């Protein structure tokens, strides 16, 4: 695969990772604000947002890792 193809895969993984990170805000329609929530809903919102950020970083990490692995194979 040439450099343009690998770069496209890297950019798409970064885009998908960022989209995953900000998706809880799109789904709920607002940013994280503790005044809207009470009790367990507050905890669930925090956990979902934290997990989304972690998964987003893992997607970006995997894209960078596969880009560099293919770069090193040459």
C-alpha beads as a LAMMPS data file, in Angstrom:
LAMMPS data file: protein, C-alpha beads

74 atoms
73 bonds

1 atom types
1 bond types

-500.0 500.0 xlo xhi
-500.0 500.0 ylo yhi
-500.0 500.0 zlo zhi

Masses

1 110.0

Atoms # bond

1 1 1 0.000 0.000 0.000
2 1 1 1.369 3.396 -0.890
3 1 1 1.809 6.399 1.393
4 1 1 -1.449 8.025 0.299
5 1 1 -3.453 4.916 1.175
6 1 1 -1.790 4.559 4.564
7 1 1 -2.293 8.250 5.269
8 1 1 -5.956 7.943 4.353
9 1 1 -6.363 5.029 6.751
10 1 1 -4.600 7.020 9.481
11 1 1 -6.792 10.085 8.937
12 1 1 -9.953 8.002 8.906
13 1 1 -9.028 6.275 12.167
14 1 1 -8.308 9.645 13.793
15 1 1 -11.623 11.009 12.511
16 1 1 -13.556 7.965 13.747
17 1 1 -11.791 8.122 17.121
18 1 1 -12.654 11.790 17.613
19 1 1 -16.218 11.099 16.513
20 1 1 -16.484 8.332 19.128
21 1 1 -15.101 10.670 21.797
22 1 1 -17.659 13.396 21.162
23 1 1 -20.611 11.094 20.390
24 1 1 -22.114 11.197 23.927
25 1 1 -22.499 14.957 23.537
26 1 1 -24.267 14.479 20.205
27 1 1 -26.532 11.762 21.568
28 1 1 -27.615 13.663 24.692
29 1 1 -27.616 17.047 22.989
30 1 1 -25.551 18.845 25.599
31 1 1 -22.180 18.809 27.261
32 1 1 -21.556 17.249 30.646
33 1 1 -23.255 19.355 33.304
34 1 1 -23.873 18.071 36.818
35 1 1 -26.915 20.292 37.381
36 1 1 -29.029 18.211 34.977
37 1 1 -28.478 14.860 36.682
38 1 1 -29.093 13.216 40.010
39 1 1 -27.691 10.076 41.618
40 1 1 -27.171 7.046 39.453
41 1 1 -27.926 8.891 36.208
42 1 1 -25.036 11.252 36.977
43 1 1 -22.739 8.261 37.503
44 1 1 -23.940 6.505 34.354
45 1 1 -23.394 9.640 32.258
46 1 1 -19.869 10.011 33.615
47 1 1 -19.045 6.352 32.941
48 1 1 -20.404 6.446 29.381
49 1 1 -18.450 9.602 28.566
50 1 1 -15.268 8.168 30.101
51 1 1 -15.614 4.889 28.208
52 1 1 -16.268 6.779 24.951
53 1 1 -13.053 8.784 25.394
54 1 1 -11.073 5.617 26.163
55 1 1 -12.476 3.790 23.126
56 1 1 -11.784 6.826 20.939
57 1 1 -8.163 6.927 22.074
58 1 1 -7.840 3.176 21.425
59 1 1 -9.127 3.614 17.862
60 1 1 -6.658 6.456 17.252
61 1 1 -3.844 4.420 18.825
62 1 1 -4.630 1.422 16.621
63 1 1 -4.616 3.596 13.511
64 1 1 -1.237 5.103 14.394
65 1 1 0.150 1.691 15.317
66 1 1 -0.918 0.119 12.036
67 1 1 0.393 3.135 10.087
68 1 1 3.811 2.878 11.742
69 1 1 3.918 -0.917 11.441
70 1 1 3.371 -0.681 7.705
71 1 1 5.969 2.072 7.532
72 1 1 8.532 -0.110 9.322
73 1 1 7.894 -3.104 7.051
74 1 1 9.450 -1.269 4.139

Bonds

1 1 1 2
2 1 2 3
3 1 3 4
4 1 4 5
5 1 5 6
6 1 6 7
7 1 7 8
8 1 8 9
9 1 9 10
10 1 10 11
11 1 11 12
12 1 12 13
13 1 13 14
14 1 14 15
15 1 15 16
16 1 16 17
17 1 17 18
18 1 18 19
19 1 19 20
20 1 20 21
21 1 21 22
22 1 22 23
23 1 23 24
24 1 24 25
25 1 25 26
26 1 26 27
27 1 27 28
28 1 28 29
29 1 29 30
30 1 30 31
31 1 31 32
32 1 32 33
33 1 33 34
34 1 34 35
35 1 35 36
36 1 36 37
37 1 37 38
38 1 38 39
39 1 39 40
40 1 40 41
41 1 41 42
42 1 42 43
43 1 43 44
44 1 44 45
45 1 45 46
46 1 46 47
47 1 47 48
48 1 48 49
49 1 49 50
50 1 50 51
51 1 51 52
52 1 52 53
53 1 53 54
54 1 54 55
55 1 55 56
56 1 56 57
57 1 57 58
58 1 58 59
59 1 59 60
60 1 60 61
61 1 61 62
62 1 62 63
63 1 63 64
64 1 64 65
65 1 65 66
66 1 66 67
67 1 67 68
68 1 68 69
69 1 69 70
70 1 70 71
71 1 71 72
72 1 72 73
73 1 73 74
